[in-house]
Amino acid sequence: MEEYNGDIYPNIIEYMQSEPFTQGFDYAAEYVEMYCYIDKYIQPRRYIIELRIDEMTAELHIGEITEELLIVETAEILRIDDVTEELLKVITELPLRSILPQKHIKPNNKLAKQITGYQIYVSETDLVVSNKKATREITTMAMLIYEGKDISLEGRMRFTPYDREVHDAVVTLHVAGNEILTPEMVYRAMNGMKESEKVSPQAIYAVTRSLDKSRYTTLKIDYSKEAQAYKKDCKATYEGYLLACDKLTVSTGGRTKEAYRLLREPILLEYSKISGQIITVPIKLLQTKGNIRSTEDVIVLRGYLLRQIEGMKSRTFHRINKIAYKSIFTELDILPDNYANYKEKTRKIREHVIAILGGWVKQNYIKNYEQYKNGKKIEGVEITI
C-alpha cells in the first residue's frame, strides 16, 4: 500500500476515503500495516496501524495503533464503511501516559535570557553571544512575532518571564520523555509537584493562555556564526513557532480533556545545545510550598534565582555571588510607577527571596546566604555556594 502523502490529502479521513486506501486492502491477508503521515502543516507524524480483515463479512478489526512509543489498543469491530470516523477518534482521543520528571531543565543561552525583553519584538535584533574576553564578536539574529488571531491575550502578547517558566516546564517534560502534555502536567513541572497533587482552575487557565501564546509566537533566528564558532555542523536558521504543537483530546482518569502534543523539540532547547548552555537541577528545588505559596511572582522569582545561582556555580561563565534586589524587581516588572503600594510589594518580594533561599539551604543546594547593605539600605543577597 502506498504511503499517505499530506501534500495530496490534507487529512487522514480524506486519505482513507480515497482509492489508494480502499484499493490497498488485501482481504486475504491476516494483517495490514498502514503508514500514514498526519499534521503536515508542521511536522509529519507516522502511525503504524494494524488492521485485520474478516474474509467472510469484510468486517475490520482494529488492533494496535503505534505512534513511535505510544500504543493504543481497541477491541472494537467495525465495518469498512465506518472506519474513517472511528479510526480518527481512536487516534485523537489518546489515553495519556505521563512521565514524572526528576530534573528541571532550563535553556540558558543569551536568547533564552533576553527573550522576555521588548527590543526583540521591535525588529530583528543582533544578540552578542560571544564572551566578553573573546577576540572576535559573535552575534546571533533573533526576532519574535506574535501571530495569534483567535485568542485574546489582553495585552500580554509580550513573552513574559512567566511564559518562560511555562516554556521551561514543557522542555522539562519533553526531556523526561513526554510528548503529550496537559496544562496540569506543565504546572506540576513548574512547581515540582507530584502527579496526585491537584491544580487550581486559575493555574490551569494561566498555563493554558501561556501555552497558546507560545503556539502562536514565531521565532525567527539565524545562529550560523555561533554554530561555526562552536564547530557544529547543523541547520543554523529557524523560523517557526516557539512551541510547535497541536491541541488534541486525551482521556485520563476516565475523563477527557484538552492537551498539547509536541511536534518537534522546542527550538530554544535545540538552539541551547549548540553552546551547551542548559541548566539542569533536581526538580525538588521547585517544591517550595513548605516555605512559600507558588504564586506567579514566586514561580518567576524562583526561576530567576536558579539562573543566577547556576551562573555562580558555572566554571565557564563566572559571576559575582551577589544578587541585587533591584534586578529582581526589574525581572518581575515591579517598578514604582506600576504599583501604588510599591514599598509593600517590594518588601513581600524580599521576604519571598529569603523563604526560597532558606529552603535551598536545607536542601543543600547552597551553603548559606545573607543580605548585604549599601550604608543602611539593604541592597540584595550574597550567596555562599
Number of C-alpha atoms within 10 A of each C-alpha: 14 10 12 21 17 17 10 9 17 16 18 20 15 12 20 18 14 12 9 14 16 14 9 12 17 14 16 11 12 12 17 19 15 19 17 20 20 18 16 14 9 14 14 15 14 16 20 17 22 18 19 22 23 16 13 8 9 14 18 20 20 23 18 18 21 17 14 10 7 14 14 15 14 11 9 10 16 16 13 14 12 12 19 15 12 13 17 13 12 15 18 13 17 20 21 20 14 17 15 19 23 15 19 25 23 26 27 23 20 15 22 18 14 14 21 19 14 13 13 22 19 10 13 15 16 16 16 15 17 16 12 9 7 8 8 9 12 18 17 22 19 22 20 26 20 17 14 16 8 7 10 11 14 6 6 12 18 19 21 19 24 21 21 21 26 25 25 25 24 31 25 26 26 20 17 17 14 20 22 24 23 23 24 21 24 25 22 21 29 27 22 23 22 13 14 7 9 10 15 10 10 9 15 17 13 16 24 21 17 23 23 18 25 25 21 22 22 21 22 17 22 18 22 18 16 19 19 14 13 11 10 13 10 10 11 17 15 15 14 17 22 22 27 21 26 15 16 17 19 22 16 13 7 7 8 14 13 14 23 22 17 19 17 15 18 20 20 22 23 12 25 19 14 21 15 14 18 19 18 14 16 13 19 17 18 23 20 22 14 9 14 15 13 18 10 15 16 20 19 23 24 22 18 18 16 18 17 17 20 19 18 19 16 12 9 10 11 11 15 12 16 19 19 14 18 14 13 20 17 10 18 19 14 17 15 13 8 9 13 10 10 13 11 10 15 19 10 11 20 17 11 19 19 17 16 22 23 18 20 19 15 11 12 11 15 17 14 15 18 13 16 16 11 8 7 7 8 13 16 20 20 16 19 14 15
